[in-house]
Amino acid sequence: MRTIFEIRAGERLGYQAIADRLNVDLDRYPPPVATAKHRTVGRWTYSSVREVLTNPKYTGYMVWNRKATTSAGGRNNPPEAWIWSSAPTHPELVSIETFTAAQRVARDREGSRSRPGPNTAHTGTRRSYAFRSYMTCGLCGRRMFGKESRGRIYYICRPARAYRPEGHPASIWVREEPLMAGLTEFFNREIFGPHRRERLRVLLARLDDTHIHEHRERLVAVERQIAELKRRKERVLDSLEAADDPSPAFVNSINERTTSIGADLEAKQAALRELRDATPVAPCPELLDRCPTGTVDFDLLPEPTLRRLLDAFAVQMCHNKENNQVTIQVTITPATPDTQLWTANATSVWDDSGSDGSGSDGDRAAMRVVPPTGFEPALPP
């Protein structure tokens, strides 16, 4: 189960893509067995992977109210409506942070395929688009779709009139060629470049981290309030136990007081979960050292390799119509450097001819992997 969450959070693959990978080695990743044996299919499926990734029990906590069983036709409740146990009840397989990261992937990937290449579900599809699912419109937040026109590839945002925010034109077109060149330059300078640590140090020096300290203080305050409410609840119950012959009125007052404290406790626990989900990311420059250094020409990468690299770094590209620029964001966390290192190294061994690497230079990605360079440069760039 832990592997499924690691693949989802680290490589951001879809449910079926994860199932296909697990099915390659069923001895290592045995598929689930249904309660009714005749329903067991003997392999991982889209739904079985989804059931694992959406089940919070693997965090070690008990969770109730996941479904509206008595209303709304049994639909799934949003995570905000779930009721978590106050403490773990069984050993965890994944941390809450990893579980939350997997849920974020679901929101980011909604409606997007993991498989590269044309969409076989649409018989009229003639080609695929490398940046499908990564490009979003800065004006409306929607994903941009690919389109070929006069031999050139564009990414377009064309929402219906009723969904266009003020100032949004009828359609926005962005060419793929400058996007590819800009993405290549960004990775070779900021992620794989030899001076990346120095560049990041300059950016961090300008960063205002006041919000991180304020969030940590709020978190500590809520945890302190929860501990105090638990102590108050225990003291109220202790007074009931200490009474030799409590009157009905005394018992009723104890029940009312316990209920009131319990409601306050649940509210504070919900607030704590919201604070933990909204934890701001603290910079960790050392993670850059886990990435290789060198150069890679994204235009030479086959689409499956390119998308694997973009997924590993959780790339997000947002187009700003006002200045006609694209903001690129990548994410490196302690849980993902190994996946990212493996993916980056994989770009250096691809050979379009399918041979052992003796093809022409044009068939190979130009990635040169060397050990991390640490706090370079020694001299100004």
ROTI-345238 format. One record per residue (C-alpha): residue number from 1; residue in one letter; x, y negated, z negated. Coordinates in pm, whole numbers, plus 50000, padded with zeros to 5 digits. Layout:
N
(NUM; 'A'; (X; Y; Z))
...
! end
This chain:
381
(1; 'M'; (50000; 50000; 50000))
(2; 'R'; (50285; 49765; 49919))
(3; 'T'; (50422; 49808; 50272))
(4; 'I'; (50091; 49697; 50423))
(5; 'F'; (50096; 49374; 50224))
(6; 'E'; (50462; 49313; 50308))
(7; 'I'; (50398; 49354; 50681))
(8; 'R'; (50094; 49128; 50664))
(9; 'A'; (50262; 48851; 50465))
(10; 'G'; (50606; 48882; 50626))
(11; 'E'; (50522; 48945; 50993))
(12; 'R'; (50165; 48810; 50996))
(13; 'L'; (50037; 49099; 51206))
(14; 'G'; (49669; 49173; 51262))
(15; 'Y'; (49485; 49469; 51111))
(16; 'Q'; (49507; 49689; 51422))
(17; 'A'; (49875; 49609; 51481))
(18; 'I'; (49954; 49717; 51124))
(19; 'A'; (49748; 50035; 51169))
(20; 'D'; (49938; 50118; 51490))
(21; 'R'; (50272; 50081; 51310))
(22; 'L'; (50164; 50302; 51018))
(23; 'N'; (50031; 50569; 51253))
(24; 'V'; (50380; 50614; 51402))
(25; 'D'; (50491; 50790; 51081))
(26; 'L'; (50192; 50944; 50901))
(27; 'D'; (50418; 51153; 50680))
(28; 'R'; (50566; 50837; 50533))
(29; 'Y'; (50238; 50645; 50538))
(30; 'P'; (49961; 50899; 50478))
(31; 'P'; (49620; 50766; 50585))
(32; 'P'; (49334; 50730; 50337))
(33; 'V'; (49104; 51024; 50273))
(34; 'A'; (48732; 50953; 50259))
(35; 'T'; (48521; 51078; 49968))
(36; 'A'; (48316; 51274; 50219))
(37; 'K'; (48582; 51488; 50390))
(38; 'H'; (48395; 51503; 50721))
(39; 'R'; (48434; 51124; 50754))
(40; 'T'; (48814; 51135; 50730))
(41; 'V'; (48968; 51040; 51067))
(42; 'G'; (49327; 51136; 50982))
(43; 'R'; (49486; 50806; 51084))
(44; 'W'; (49496; 50440; 50989))
(45; 'T'; (49228; 50225; 51148))
(46; 'Y'; (49149; 49855; 51172))
(47; 'S'; (48890; 49882; 50895))
(48; 'S'; (49105; 50092; 50659))
(49; 'V'; (49391; 49838; 50677))
(50; 'R'; (49147; 49552; 50625))
(51; 'E'; (48997; 49727; 50322))
(52; 'V'; (49342; 49750; 50161))
(53; 'L'; (49440; 49390; 50232))
(54; 'T'; (49115; 49241; 50103))
(55; 'N'; (49099; 49447; 49784))
(56; 'P'; (49236; 49253; 49484))
(57; 'K'; (49259; 49564; 49263))
(58; 'Y'; (49614; 49621; 49389))
(59; 'T'; (49723; 49317; 49184))
(60; 'G'; (49651; 49511; 48863))
(61; 'Y'; (49342; 49305; 48772))
(62; 'M'; (48979; 49411; 48765))
(63; 'V'; (48765; 49189; 48987))
(64; 'W'; (48386; 49165; 48990))
(65; 'N'; (48126; 48981; 49200))
(66; 'R'; (48309; 49042; 49527))
(67; 'K'; (47976; 49114; 49697))
(68; 'A'; (47629; 48969; 49649))
(69; 'T'; (47476; 49311; 49579))
(70; 'T'; (47140; 49180; 49460))
(71; 'S'; (47100; 48893; 49704))
(72; 'A'; (47195; 48773; 50051))
(73; 'G'; (47193; 49123; 50192))
(74; 'G'; (47513; 49232; 50018))
(75; 'R'; (47736; 48981; 50195))
(76; 'N'; (48092; 48922; 50076))
(77; 'N'; (48131; 48640; 49826))
(78; 'P'; (48414; 48388; 49875))
(79; 'P'; (48720; 48442; 49650))
(80; 'E'; (48618; 48134; 49450))
(81; 'A'; (48314; 48328; 49325))
(82; 'W'; (48510; 48636; 49214))
(83; 'I'; (48538; 48710; 48843))
(84; 'W'; (48883; 48831; 48737))
(85; 'S'; (48971; 49013; 48417))
(86; 'S'; (49162; 48796; 48171))
(87; 'A'; (49462; 49032; 48184))
(88; 'P'; (49587; 49318; 48406))
(89; 'T'; (49412; 49649; 48337))
(90; 'H'; (49639; 49881; 48538))
(91; 'P'; (49985; 49870; 48699))
(92; 'E'; (50015; 49628; 48990))
(93; 'L'; (50127; 49734; 49337))
(94; 'V'; (50161; 49379; 49469))
(95; 'S'; (50194; 49044; 49299))
(96; 'I'; (49912; 48790; 49304))
(97; 'E'; (50141; 48566; 49512))
(98; 'T'; (50181; 48835; 49781))
(99; 'F'; (49808; 48910; 49778))
(100; 'T'; (49730; 48539; 49818))
(101; 'A'; (49981; 48508; 50103))
(102; 'A'; (49808; 48796; 50284))
(103; 'Q'; (49472; 48619; 50250))
(104; 'R'; (49618; 48301; 50399))
(105; 'V'; (49728; 48501; 50703))
(106; 'A'; (49367; 48607; 50756))
(107; 'R'; (49253; 48245; 50760))
(108; 'D'; (49531; 48142; 50999))
(109; 'R'; (49484; 48436; 51235))
(110; 'E'; (49104; 48440; 51249))
(111; 'G'; (48994; 48522; 51602))
(112; 'S'; (49348; 48571; 51735))
(113; 'R'; (49507; 48891; 51863))
(114; 'S'; (49844; 49027; 51748))
(115; 'R'; (49920; 49205; 52074))
(116; 'P'; (50119; 49012; 52335))
(117; 'G'; (50019; 49013; 52699))
(118; 'P'; (49685; 48948; 52869))
(119; 'N'; (49361; 49007; 52683))
(120; 'T'; (49240; 49342; 52817))
(121; 'A'; (48896; 49281; 52669))
(122; 'H'; (48841; 49024; 52947))
(123; 'T'; (48875; 49180; 53291))
(124; 'G'; (48931; 48842; 53457))
(125; 'T'; (49243; 48762; 53254))
(126; 'R'; (49545; 48735; 53485))
(127; 'R'; (49824; 48629; 53248))
(128; 'S'; (49912; 48568; 52884))
(129; 'Y'; (50029; 48258; 52701))
(130; 'A'; (50332; 48263; 52473))
(131; 'F'; (50205; 48001; 52226))
(132; 'R'; (49853; 48136; 52198))
(133; 'S'; (49739; 48106; 51833))
(134; 'Y'; (50034; 47885; 51730))
(135; 'M'; (49927; 47553; 51888))
(136; 'T'; (49664; 47342; 51715))
(137; 'C'; (49516; 47002; 51786))
(138; 'G'; (49603; 46734; 51532))
(139; 'L'; (49276; 46547; 51594))
(140; 'C'; (49027; 46828; 51530))
(141; 'G'; (49239; 47110; 51380))
(142; 'R'; (49124; 47366; 51637))
(143; 'R'; (49354; 47612; 51812))
(144; 'M'; (49444; 47515; 52167))
(145; 'F'; (49392; 47769; 52444))
(146; 'G'; (49618; 47845; 52741))
(147; 'K'; (49541; 47771; 53104))
(148; 'E'; (49740; 47791; 53427))
(149; 'S'; (49697; 47511; 53678))
(150; 'R'; (49896; 47465; 54001))
(151; 'G'; (50168; 47700; 53883))
(152; 'R'; (50215; 47530; 53547))
(153; 'I'; (50099; 47644; 53203))
(154; 'Y'; (49910; 47413; 52973))
(155; 'Y'; (49758; 47432; 52625))
(156; 'I'; (49422; 47264; 52608))
(157; 'C'; (49184; 47140; 52340))
(158; 'R'; (48833; 47095; 52479))
(159; 'P'; (48574; 47107; 52199))
(160; 'A'; (48204; 47060; 52264))
(161; 'R'; (48081; 46703; 52239))
(162; 'A'; (47907; 46769; 51906))
(163; 'Y'; (48234; 46888; 51750))
(164; 'R'; (48465; 46611; 51869))
(165; 'P'; (48581; 46377; 51592))
(166; 'E'; (48592; 46006; 51663))
(167; 'G'; (48875; 45921; 51898))
(168; 'H'; (48906; 46273; 52040))
(169; 'P'; (48908; 46270; 52423))
(170; 'A'; (48702; 46519; 52621))
(171; 'S'; (49013; 46731; 52673))
(172; 'I'; (49381; 46727; 52578))
(173; 'W'; (49641; 46898; 52797))
(174; 'V'; (49996; 46983; 52683))
(175; 'R'; (50252; 47145; 52915))
(176; 'E'; (50429; 47458; 52797))
(177; 'E'; (50770; 47374; 52949))
(178; 'P'; (50856; 47084; 52712))
(179; 'L'; (50706; 47282; 52424))
(180; 'M'; (50943; 47571; 52492))
(181; 'A'; (51241; 47335; 52519))
(182; 'G'; (51147; 47154; 52197))
(183; 'L'; (51093; 47477; 52003))
(184; 'T'; (51431; 47610; 52122))
(185; 'E'; (51604; 47288; 52014))
(186; 'F'; (51427; 47291; 51676))
(187; 'F'; (51531; 47648; 51589))
(188; 'N'; (51887; 47608; 51715))
(189; 'R'; (51929; 47289; 51512))
(190; 'E'; (51722; 47334; 51195))
(191; 'I'; (51707; 47715; 51146))
(192; 'F'; (52003; 47875; 51327))
(193; 'G'; (52229; 47569; 51354))
(194; 'P'; (52565; 47558; 51170))
(195; 'H'; (52478; 47221; 51009))
(196; 'R'; (52131; 47320; 50890))
(197; 'R'; (52213; 47303; 50517))
(198; 'E'; (52352; 46951; 50545))
(199; 'R'; (52048; 46836; 50741))
(200; 'L'; (51814; 46993; 50487))
(201; 'R'; (52008; 46836; 50199))
(202; 'V'; (51951; 46490; 50350))
(203; 'L'; (51577; 46559; 50383))
(204; 'L'; (51545; 46691; 50029))
(205; 'A'; (51720; 46382; 49893))
(206; 'R'; (51427; 46179; 50026))
(207; 'L'; (51163; 46418; 49893))
(208; 'D'; (50938; 46295; 49614))
(209; 'D'; (50884; 46601; 49392))
(210; 'T'; (50668; 46422; 49135))
(211; 'H'; (50365; 46627; 49244))
(212; 'I'; (50552; 46950; 49164))
(213; 'H'; (50622; 46839; 48805))
(214; 'E'; (50264; 46712; 48761))
(215; 'H'; (50124; 47042; 48884))
(216; 'R'; (50349; 47237; 48647))
(217; 'E'; (50234; 47019; 48355))
(218; 'R'; (49866; 47077; 48442))
(219; 'L'; (49932; 47449; 48465))
(220; 'V'; (50094; 47458; 48120))
(221; 'A'; (49810; 47249; 47973))
(222; 'V'; (49539; 47482; 48106))
(223; 'E'; (49728; 47792; 47986))
(224; 'R'; (49754; 47631; 47641))
(225; 'Q'; (49379; 47557; 47641))
(226; 'I'; (49298; 47917; 47737))
(227; 'A'; (49513; 48051; 47453))
(228; 'E'; (49339; 47814; 47207))
(229; 'L'; (48991; 47920; 47325))
(230; 'K'; (49085; 48286; 47277))
(231; 'R'; (49203; 48214; 46925))
(232; 'R'; (48882; 48023; 46847))
(233; 'K'; (48672; 48310; 46975))
(234; 'E'; (48865; 48555; 46758))
(235; 'R'; (48819; 48332; 46450))
(236; 'V'; (48442; 48314; 46507))
(237; 'L'; (48420; 48692; 46531))
(238; 'D'; (48643; 48728; 46223))
(239; 'S'; (48395; 48519; 46022))
(240; 'L'; (48118; 48757; 46123))
(241; 'E'; (48322; 49059; 46014))
(242; 'A'; (48406; 48894; 45683))
(243; 'A'; (48040; 48839; 45596))
(244; 'D'; (47910; 49118; 45366))
(245; 'D'; (47543; 49074; 45449))
(246; 'P'; (47503; 48819; 45732))
(247; 'S'; (47156; 48676; 45781))
(248; 'P'; (46986; 48684; 46122))
(249; 'A'; (47028; 48308; 46152))
(250; 'F'; (47401; 48340; 46084))
(251; 'V'; (47434; 48615; 46345))
(252; 'N'; (47243; 48407; 46600))
(253; 'S'; (47467; 48107; 46540))
(254; 'I'; (47775; 48329; 46583))
(255; 'N'; (47636; 48464; 46911))
(256; 'E'; (47559; 48115; 47038))
(257; 'R'; (47903; 47993; 46944))
(258; 'T'; (48072; 48294; 47104))
(259; 'T'; (47872; 48246; 47424))
(260; 'S'; (47964; 47878; 47436))
(261; 'I'; (48334; 47951; 47388))
(262; 'G'; (48314; 48233; 47645))
(263; 'A'; (48167; 47994; 47903))
(264; 'D'; (48445; 47742; 47837))
(265; 'L'; (48702; 48021; 47862))
(266; 'E'; (48570; 48140; 48200))
(267; 'A'; (48573; 47782; 48330))
(268; 'K'; (48934; 47733; 48221))
(269; 'Q'; (49038; 48068; 48371))
(270; 'A'; (48876; 47968; 48702))
(271; 'A'; (49063; 47636; 48686))
(272; 'L'; (49387; 47825; 48621))
(273; 'R'; (49333; 48044; 48927))
(274; 'E'; (49266; 47738; 49142))
(275; 'L'; (49584; 47572; 49015))
(276; 'R'; (49790; 47883; 49088))
(277; 'D'; (49644; 47908; 49439))
(278; 'A'; (49730; 47542; 49498))
(279; 'T'; (50085; 47570; 49364))
(280; 'P'; (50303; 47335; 49573))
(281; 'V'; (50605; 47490; 49737))
(282; 'A'; (50930; 47406; 49563))
(283; 'P'; (51228; 47369; 49800))
(284; 'C'; (51480; 47653; 49799))
(285; 'P'; (51760; 47560; 50043))
(286; 'E'; (51953; 47879; 49965))
(287; 'L'; (51701; 48078; 50171))
(288; 'L'; (51847; 47926; 50488))
(289; 'D'; (52170; 48116; 50420))
(290; 'R'; (51982; 48440; 50476))
(291; 'C'; (51924; 48346; 50841))
(292; 'P'; (52192; 48403; 51107))
(293; 'T'; (52366; 48118; 51285))
(294; 'G'; (52400; 48086; 51658))
(295; 'T'; (52188; 47986; 51956))
(296; 'V'; (51892; 48146; 52126))
(297; 'D'; (51714; 48042; 52444))
(298; 'F'; (51346; 48105; 52378))
(299; 'D'; (51270; 48079; 52749))
(300; 'L'; (51474; 48397; 52809))
(301; 'L'; (51293; 48602; 52545))
(302; 'P'; (51019; 48839; 52656))
(303; 'E'; (50682; 48748; 52511))
(304; 'P'; (50667; 49039; 52257))
(305; 'T'; (51008; 48940; 52112))
(306; 'L'; (50922; 48571; 52110))
(307; 'R'; (50591; 48625; 51931))
(308; 'R'; (50758; 48858; 51680))
(309; 'L'; (51005; 48583; 51599))
(310; 'L'; (50732; 48317; 51570))
(311; 'D'; (50523; 48543; 51348))
(312; 'A'; (50818; 48624; 51124))
(313; 'F'; (50878; 48254; 51060))
(314; 'A'; (50504; 48175; 51037))
(315; 'V'; (50546; 47906; 51301))
(316; 'Q'; (50277; 47638; 51323))
(317; 'M'; (50276; 47379; 51602))
(318; 'C'; (50046; 47077; 51576))
(319; 'H'; (50001; 46830; 51863))
(320; 'N'; (49961; 46463; 51780))
(321; 'K'; (49776; 46287; 52060))
(322; 'E'; (49864; 45935; 51943))
(323; 'N'; (50240; 45971; 51996))
(324; 'N'; (50224; 46280; 52219))
(325; 'Q'; (50455; 46473; 51985))
(326; 'V'; (50436; 46820; 51836))
(327; 'T'; (50514; 46888; 51471))
(328; 'I'; (50676; 47229; 51414))
(329; 'Q'; (50660; 47399; 51076))
(330; 'V'; (50827; 47724; 50969))
(331; 'T'; (50803; 47904; 50636))
(332; 'I'; (51083; 48093; 50464))
(333; 'T'; (50997; 48252; 50129))
(334; 'P'; (51185; 48497; 49903))
(335; 'A'; (50959; 48772; 50039))
(336; 'T'; (51035; 48708; 50408))
(337; 'P'; (51412; 48652; 50469))
(338; 'D'; (51484; 49020; 50536))
(339; 'T'; (51208; 49037; 50797))
(340; 'Q'; (51325; 48712; 50952))
(341; 'L'; (51689; 48824; 50959))
(342; 'W'; (51591; 49153; 51125))
(343; 'T'; (51377; 48972; 51383))
(344; 'A'; (51645; 48714; 51459))
(345; 'N'; (51904; 48988; 51509))
(346; 'A'; (51661; 49175; 51735))
(347; 'T'; (51663; 48883; 51979))
(348; 'S'; (52029; 48949; 52057))
(349; 'V'; (51989; 49305; 52182))
(350; 'W'; (51695; 49286; 52419))
(351; 'D'; (51760; 49399; 52774))
(352; 'D'; (51490; 49351; 53037))
(353; 'S'; (51627; 49631; 53251))
(354; 'G'; (51572; 49884; 52971))
(355; 'S'; (51937; 49990; 52993))
(356; 'D'; (52192; 50016; 52716))
(357; 'G'; (52289; 49652; 52744))
(358; 'S'; (52493; 49657; 53066))
(359; 'G'; (52247; 49438; 53258))
(360; 'S'; (52314; 49087; 53377))
(361; 'D'; (52347; 48793; 53144))
(362; 'G'; (52013; 48662; 53265))
(363; 'D'; (51842; 48965; 53119))
(364; 'R'; (51963; 48900; 52766))
(365; 'A'; (51874; 48650; 52499))
(366; 'A'; (52170; 48427; 52413))
(367; 'M'; (52168; 48490; 52037))
(368; 'R'; (52507; 48506; 51867))
(369; 'V'; (52481; 48630; 51510))
(370; 'V'; (52755; 48544; 51261))
(371; 'P'; (52757; 48536; 50880))
(372; 'P'; (52580; 48239; 50716))
(373; 'T'; (52789; 47925; 50700))
(374; 'G'; (52682; 47798; 50358))
(375; 'F'; (52730; 47427; 50287))
(376; 'E'; (52866; 47325; 50628))
(377; 'P'; (52967; 47097; 50786))
(378; 'A'; (53298; 47012; 50625))
(379; 'L'; (53316; 46711; 50857))
(380; 'P'; (53032; 46482; 50970))
(381; 'P'; (52846; 46629; 51268))
! end
